[in-house]
Amino acid sequence: MFHPQIEDHYHETGFDIFYIPLRKERKIYTQCPLCNAIKVEDLYLSTINTVILFNKYPVTKDSKLLVDRKHTETISKDYFNGLYRQIKEDDLIGLYDDVSTMSVPGHVHVELLPRRYLRLGLNDFEFNCGSDFFIYQDYHVPLLVLSRIEYFLFKNIFVKLKKLDLCFNILFLKDRILFHFLRGYPESGVAPRKGLGAKECVGIFSTSDYEKYLSLKDCMKETLINGSYNLKECEEVLRMV
């Protein structure tokens, strides 16, 4: 069982996120894998109330969301949907970082690195639920719901979301970026998918135009400077999107 504490020394490199309490205390606990020092930090986004973290590290059974890699039991659909109903008014964050590791649809974990970047990879936790979480079979990547999230950070890219309560995913494929939204975009030609709510369908914005992608990348790469966000540049990028 893990007991939060603050140590005098802390390794800035190589630390692992291993626990985020599912309550609104806005704290995150990080541990150095070398000396086991634990550091308590505030979440860097003030709009975040709750972060669902799926990780390989075992924690107390009170969480019921973090599972060990050897754990094979699948949380039932009814249980997970019930759990989601309890937390959907809070904030959920998920972002894919390494597409090459996503070989098994539905197996995923989320890690939050404070004030650095978000990373999402594979785990033995299986999403087995309904329309709020689903597998987008064309790319073999599940989508995560973002609720009341105004900003998220990917490495040095800062993004402000105009519309809240949408399902959002960024998929990095070589020199292309795909944006997936749980919204209907008539121009995308994507019909509502089976299993989704009647008012929802999957829309795709693709930066398949390489020049547009480069413009997007150039506009966003300097939006994070010493922890200060350039909102004007972010808004310019959003208009492109």
N, C-alpha and C positions, 0 to 999 in steps of 0.2 A: 504494500500500500504506500502510496506516495504522500509525503508530507511537505507542503510548500515551505520554503525557507529562503532566505537571502544570504548568499555567501559574499565574502569580501572580494574574491577574485572571480573572474569570468572570462572565458575564451570567446573572442568575437568571431572566430572562424570555426566551422565544423560543428556548431551546436545543433541540437535537434529540438524541434517542438514536440512535446509529448503529452501535453494536457491543456485543454481549455475548458473550464467549467461551464456547464450549460445553465448559467444564470447571469443576471445582468450586473456583474461586478466589474466588467470592462478590464479584466486583467488577463495576462497571458504568462505562462510559466515556461521558461526555456532552461535546458540543461546542457552543460558541456559534456560531451561524450568521453572526454579525456580524464577530467578530474571529478565529474559528477556534480560540479557546482550548479546551483539553481539560481536563476534570476527572475524576479517578478517585474513585469513591465505593463504599462497601460497600453490598451489597444490604440493603434495609431489613427484609427478612424473614429471620430466622435459619433458618427451615425450608427455604428455597429452596436447592437445590443446583445446578440447571440451569434456565435459562430459554430456551425456544425463541423466538427473535425473528425475525419476518418483517418486513422493512423495505424501503423503496425505495432505501436506500443500498447501493451495491456494496461488497463486502468481499473478502478473500482467498478463494481457492477452497477453502481448508482447511475453512471453515465449511459450504459447500454448502447452506446454508439461507436465506441472504439473497440476493435476486435484484434486479437493476436493473429499473426499471419497463419498460424496453424489451425485457427478456428474455422470450422467448416459449416457450422449451423447458419442457415439463412433466416434472417428476421422475417417473420410473416408479413404478408401484405397488410392485413388488418392492423397488426401492431404498429407497423411503420406509418401507415396512413393516420392512425390515431395519434402517434407521436408528432407527425407533421402538423396536424391540426392544432396541437398545443403550441407549436413554435412558429407557425407560419406568419404570425404578426411581427415576429422579430426579423432579424437580418440573416440571410443565408448567402454565403460567398463560395464560389467555386470557379476555378480557372485552370485550363489545361496548359501544361508547360512542355511536355515531351510527348509528341504524338507517336514516336517510334515505340514507346512502351505500351501503347494501348492495343494489345492484341486480343484481349478478352472483353467483349462488351459487357457492361454491367458491373465490372469490378473496378472500384475506384476508391481513392482516399484523398482527402483535402488537407493541406497543411497551410498554416498562416505564419509567415515569417514577419515579425513586427518591423514596420517601417522599412521593409526591404522589398519583398515581392511575394506573390502568391504562387503556390505550386500545387499541382494536382497530378497524381499518378495512380498506379494500380494497387489494389489490395484484395484480400479475400472477402471483403464485405460486398454483398450483392444487393443492388437495388432491385427489389421485387415489389413494385407498387404500381400505382395507377398513373394518371395523367400528369401529375405534378413532376414526377421523375420518370423519364422514359429513355429508351435506347433509340438513337437515330441510326437505323441500320445502314444507311447509305455510307456512313463514315465510321461506323462502329464506335461511336462515342456517345455516352449519355450526357444529357444537359442538366444543369442545376438551376433551380429557381432563385432569382434575386428579388428580395422583397424590401422595399424602402431603402435601397442602397443608392446613394448619390454619387459615390466615387469608388473606384478601385484602382489598385496599383499593380502594374506588371513590370517588374524590374524598374527601368527608368521611364516607363510610359504611364502617364496619368490620364484617366478617362473619367469624364463626367457624363452620367447617363441622364438624358433628357426625360425619358419616360421611365417611371418606376413600375414595380410589379410586373416585370417581364422576364422571360427566360432568356439568358444570354450566355453565349459561349464563344470563345475565341480559339480557333484551331490554326496552328502554325504548320503550314505545309510548304516546305522549301521556301520559295520566294512569294508565296501567296498567303493571304489571310482570309479565312471564312468567318463571317459573323452569322450566328444562328439566333433567331429570335422566336419566342413563342408568341408570334403575332402573325396576322395575315397581311401579306403584301401581294396585291393582285399582279403586279408586274413580275413577280418571281415565278408565277405559274405553278406554285406549290399548293396542292389541294389540302384541305384538312385531313389529318392522319387519323386512322382508327386508334381509339384509345385516348384521344385528347378530348377536351371539352368542346362542345359544339361551337363556342365562340372563339376557339383558338385553333391556329394552324401554324405550321412551320414556315417562316419566311427566311430567305437567304440573301444577305448582301455579300457579294464576293468582290474582292479587289483583284480580280483576274487581269484587269488592265494594269500592267506592270508600272506604268508611269504614275497612275493614280496611287498605287501602293507606295511607291517611293515618296510621293508628295505627302501622303498620310504619315509615313514613317518620319520624314524630315520635320514635319510640323510638331510631332509629338515627342521627339527624342530629347528635347530640352525643357520639357514641361515640369520636370522635377529638378530643382536646384537647391541643394542643402535643406531639403525638407520643405521648401516653399513652392507652392503650385502656381503656375502661370495660367490662370483661368481664362484669360483672353485667348491664348493659343489653343487651349482645350476646346473652347467654344468654336473656334475656327475649324478645328478638326471635326467636331460633331456636325457642323454644317456640311462638310464633305460626305460624312457618313449618312 
